Amino acid sequence: MDKDNLKIRTLQDTDVEALLAFEVANRDWFECHIDARDSAFYSTQGVSDHIAHCLSGLAAGTWHPFIIEDASGTIIGRANLKDIDTRERSAQVGYRIAQQACGQGLATLAVRHLIQQAQMRWGLGQLLANVYAENIGSVKVLRRCGFVMARAGEDEAGRDDWYRLSI
Ligand SMILES: CC(C)(COP(=O)(O)OP(=O)(O)OC[C@H]1O[C@@H](n2cnc3c(N)ncnc32)[C@H](O)[C@@H]1OP(=O)(O)O)[C@@H](O)C(=O)NCCC(=O)NCCS
């Protein structure tokens, strides 16, 4: 993959078809690592509603959704600042990379982009991430970007850990 030709940009309302293709192609992969989406999501209407929801969050200043696309305009990853709280100067990060594009540093690139946007665009001082301990790749990305464990898991299996980065 030619990383110089990748683009990370804000999600747009014209991304419905490309985002649906990305989510459908990687559904099984994502569901191995993160909570499954409702099956109604996997349709033109479902993704269209999802994008509208993300963009209304952006307008309200609570959410900043990004997509990563390759040189051909295919979406190969997503990264989000979620639950942005400008008073607390805090937000949560989320990211997912197409299975075929994994292991090449894309999530690291995406999280670094989120950190930069959190600072420059939103003036935040802290980022949080919630991750299952067995998601070794994700934990590696977080640690590489400077996150440290803030709280060990409190879900029923005791597995969902919280990581924090002061910026
Ligand atoms: C987790 C995820 C985002 C990582 O994306 P990625 O683009 O492969 O991440 P990077 O290449 O930047 O870094 C991953 C690192 O973890 C390593 N890694 C991945 N899985 C691993 C495993 N099971 N054991 C050991 N190391 C592992 C990779 O080798 C890489 O390390 P390296 O750069 O030193 O070789 C991707 O696998 C994904 O989208 N998973 C499904 C959704 C998800 O889990 N999202 C995160 C929720 S918290």
The ligand as an ORCA input file, in Angstrom:
! r2SCAN-3c Opt
* xyz 0 1
  C      -7.130     -3.084     15.717
  C      -6.975     -2.495     14.326
  C      -7.631     -1.123     14.301
  C      -5.475     -2.369     14.009
  O      -5.321     -1.785     12.713
  P      -3.914     -1.824     11.928
  O      -3.993     -0.854     10.807
  O      -3.559     -3.223     11.622
  O      -2.920     -1.274     13.065
  P      -1.355     -0.905     12.896
  O      -0.819     -1.582     11.684
  O      -1.212      0.565     13.005
  O      -0.740     -1.549     14.201
  C      -1.137     -2.822     14.673
  C       0.024     -3.481     15.376
  O      -0.456     -4.579     16.148
  C       0.181     -5.767     15.726
  N      -0.809     -6.840     15.902
  C      -2.031     -6.957     15.361
  N      -2.635     -8.078     15.811
  C      -1.764     -8.656     16.648
  C      -1.794     -9.849     17.427
  N      -2.884    -10.637     17.434
  N      -0.724    -10.144     18.203
  C       0.360     -9.351     18.224
  N       0.450     -8.183     17.506
  C      -0.601     -7.869     16.735
  C       0.578     -5.521     14.295
  O       1.609     -6.363     13.875
  C       1.037     -4.055     14.393
  O       2.277     -3.958     15.025
  P       3.615     -3.546     14.223
  O       3.320     -2.251     13.539
  O       4.660     -3.420     15.263
  O       3.849     -4.653     13.248
  C      -7.624     -3.410     13.249
  O      -7.171     -4.733     13.450
  C      -9.140     -3.404     13.265
  O      -9.775     -2.562     12.641
  N      -9.776     -4.343     13.971
  C     -11.229     -4.461     14.023
  C     -11.886     -3.250     14.702
  C     -11.220     -2.901     16.032
  O     -10.792     -3.767     16.778
  N     -11.129     -1.597     16.338
  C     -10.528     -1.115     17.570
  C     -11.511     -1.139     18.701
  S     -10.781     -0.590     20.216
*
